Amino acid sequence: MIAARTCYDHLAGRYGVALFDALVQQQAITATASPRGDVELGLRGEAVFGKLGLDLGAVRRERRRFAFACPDWTERCPHLGGALGAALWAQLVERGWFVKQQGTRATLVTDEGKQQLQRHFGIQVNER
């Protein structure tokens, strides 16, 4: 089983779901009860995403839905979709935490990525 993959232009799979849950726990985003429901910034959203280098003003200006709970078909829990999910994915790749596998939706989590996800979000994923 693949622990990390993309769903269009955002992170999915076990890592995507774990990151969504961690962002809710850290009050960076608000949880939603409905599938594909809108997600808003939480009380600490500016700080959490700012630490990662995301320009939330630029993300909000995009001509697409800001953020939503995207149903993860493998994990049966949401991961972060929308402009915010795409911007976060781009930042994680730029930082070298994830490496996209050419010709597939599978991604590799680098050792640096595993360390930083643990450090910033308390995320540890069983990859087996």
N, C-alpha and C positions, 0 to 999 in steps of 0.2 A: 504494500500500500504506500502511496505517495503522501508524505507528511505535509508538503507544501506544494501548491500549484496556483495558477492564476485563474481567475474567473473574469473573462474579458480583460480589463486593465487594472485589476486589483487582486490583492492576496486572498487566497482561499485555502481550504484544507485545514488540517489540525492547527497549523500555525496561524492561519487567518482567523479561525474561531477563537483561539487562545488570545490573540491580540485584541480582538473585539471585546472579549470578556475583561481583559486587563484594562482597556480604555474605559469601560463602564466602571470598574472597581476604582480606578483612579479619578473618577468624575471628569474625565476628558470629554466623554460623550454621554448622552442619555440613552437608556435602554428603551426599546419599544416592544409592546406586547403583540403587535400585528406583523405578520410576515410582510416583508418588503416595506415596512413602515418607515417614515422619516425619522432620522436621527439628528438631534441637535447637539450643539456644543454644551458640555457640562460646565460646572463652576470652575474647573481647572483646565478647561480645554485650551485656552490661549497659552497657558504656561506649558502644558504637556506637548502640544504640537509645536510651539515656538522653540522648545528645547531641541526638537528634531529638525529645525530649520524650515518648517512649513510656513509659507505666507498665506495665512487664512483669508486675508482680504482678496488676494489674487484667486484663491480657490473659490470664494463666494462669487466672484465676477464671471466665472465660467458659465456658459450657456447650457448647463445641465443641472440636474438635481444635485443639491449640495451633498447630502449623505443619506444613506438608507441601510436598513438591515437586509442584507442580501442572503436569502436562504442558501445554505451550503448543502448540496445534495449528498455529499459523502458523510458529513458530520451531523446532519440534522439539527444544526444550530446556525445562527447568523454569523456572517463576516461583514466587514465594512465595505459598502459599495458607494457609488456616486463619485463626484468630483473629489471629495475628501479621501475616499478609499484609493482613488487613482493617484492622487498627489502623495499620499503616504507610501504607496507601493513604489513610486518613482524614487522617493527619498531613501527607502530601504535598499533599493538596488544601487543607487548612487553612492551610498555609504559602504557598499560592499558586503552587506549583511545577507543578501540573497543574490543568486546568480540564475538568470533565466536560461533554461535549456532550449536550444534552438530546435524549432520544428515541433515543439510539444508545449503543453501547459505546465509541465512539471518544473519545479524550481529546486535548486539546492540551497540549503542554509549553510553559510560558511561558519567556520569555528568562531570567527569574530562576531558574526551575527548571533550565534547561540549565546555567546558571552554578553553581548549588549542587550539582547532581548531579556536575559535573566536580570541584568543590572538595572535596566530602565523600567521593566514591566513585571519582573518576577516570573517570566515565562520559561518553563522547561517542558518540552514535548517529547513524549515517547515516540520515537520514529519507527518503531517496529510494529 
